[in-house]
Amino acid sequence: MDEDHVFKALADPTRRDLLDRLFERDGQTLSQLESGREMTRFGVMKHLRILEDAGLVVTRRSGREKLHFLNPVPIRLIHDRWIDKYTERQVAALADLKRDLEGQVTA
């Protein structure tokens, strides 16, 4: 996984919206993903191609249709690498504070 491609793909609000749509209902066609958008079919295809290149969307042919599916693994890897390690200390500190405060109440 190339993190730069994932970050670039996630940087655009249209692409994040497409991922949200796939999260809500996976396995959509291009026509379904473009419905209700003020964007050309070609524009949506361009965004989907960037998401595919980043590994965030995978496709499968079903007859004449091409279905798009969310692949959450790259987002999880970004989370584990860049977000989780920075929040661990704060969460541990809050848990310690909670235990201390609860200990004072029962004492």
C-alpha positions in Angstrom: 0.0 0.0 0.0 1.3 3.4 -0.9 0.2 5.8 1.9 0.7 8.8 -0.3 -1.9 7.5 -2.8 -4.4 6.9 0.0 -3.9 10.3 1.6 -4.3 11.9 -1.9 -7.5 10.0 -2.5 -8.9 10.9 0.9 -8.0 14.6 0.5 -10.9 15.2 -2.0 -14.4 15.7 -0.6 -16.0 14.1 -3.6 -14.0 11.0 -3.2 -14.8 10.9 0.5 -18.5 11.2 -0.4 -18.2 8.3 -2.9 -16.6 6.2 -0.1 -19.4 7.1 2.3 -21.9 6.1 -0.4 -20.2 2.7 -0.7 -20.1 2.3 3.1 -23.8 2.8 3.2 -24.5 0.4 0.3 -21.6 -1.6 -1.1 -21.5 -3.0 -4.6 -22.9 0.0 -6.6 -22.7 0.6 -10.3 -21.3 3.8 -11.8 -24.8 4.9 -12.7 -25.9 4.5 -9.0 -22.9 6.4 -7.7 -23.4 9.3 -10.1 -27.1 9.7 -9.5 -28.0 12.9 -7.7 -24.6 14.4 -8.4 -23.9 17.6 -10.2 -21.0 16.0 -11.9 -20.5 14.3 -15.3 -20.2 10.6 -15.6 -16.6 11.1 -16.7 -15.9 13.1 -13.5 -17.2 10.4 -11.3 -15.2 7.8 -13.3 -12.1 9.9 -12.8 -12.6 9.9 -9.0 -13.4 6.2 -8.9 -10.2 5.5 -10.8 -8.1 7.4 -8.2 -9.9 5.5 -5.4 -9.1 2.2 -7.2 -5.5 3.2 -7.7 -5.2 3.8 -3.9 -6.8 0.5 -3.2 -9.8 2.1 -1.5 -12.3 0.7 -4.0 -12.3 -2.6 -5.7 -14.5 -3.7 -8.7 -16.1 -6.8 -9.9 -17.9 -7.5 -13.1 -21.4 -8.9 -12.9 -22.6 -9.5 -16.4 -22.5 -6.2 -18.2 -22.2 -4.2 -15.0 -19.1 -3.2 -13.1 -19.8 -3.1 -9.3 -17.8 -1.0 -7.0 -17.0 -2.1 -3.4 -15.3 -0.3 -0.5 -12.0 -1.7 0.7 -11.6 -0.3 4.2 -8.2 -2.0 4.8 -6.0 1.0 3.6 -8.0 3.3 5.8 -7.4 1.0 8.8 -3.7 0.8 8.0 -3.5 4.6 8.0 -5.4 4.7 11.3 -3.1 2.2 12.9 0.0 3.9 11.6 -0.8 7.6 12.0 -3.8 8.0 14.3 -3.8 5.2 16.9 -0.3 5.7 18.2 -0.9 9.4 18.8 -4.1 8.8 20.8 -2.9 5.9 22.9 -1.2 8.1 25.6 -4.2 10.4 26.0 -6.6 7.5 26.3 -4.4 5.8 28.9 -4.2 9.1 30.8 -8.0 9.5 30.8 -8.4 5.9 32.0 -5.9 6.5 34.9 -7.8 9.7 35.8 -11.1 7.9 35.8 -9.7 5.2 38.1 -8.2 7.8 40.4 -11.5 9.8 40.6 -13.5 6.7 41.2 -11.1 5.6 43.9 -11.6 9.0 45.7 -15.4 8.6 45.6 -15.3 5.1 47.2 -12.6 6.0 49.8 
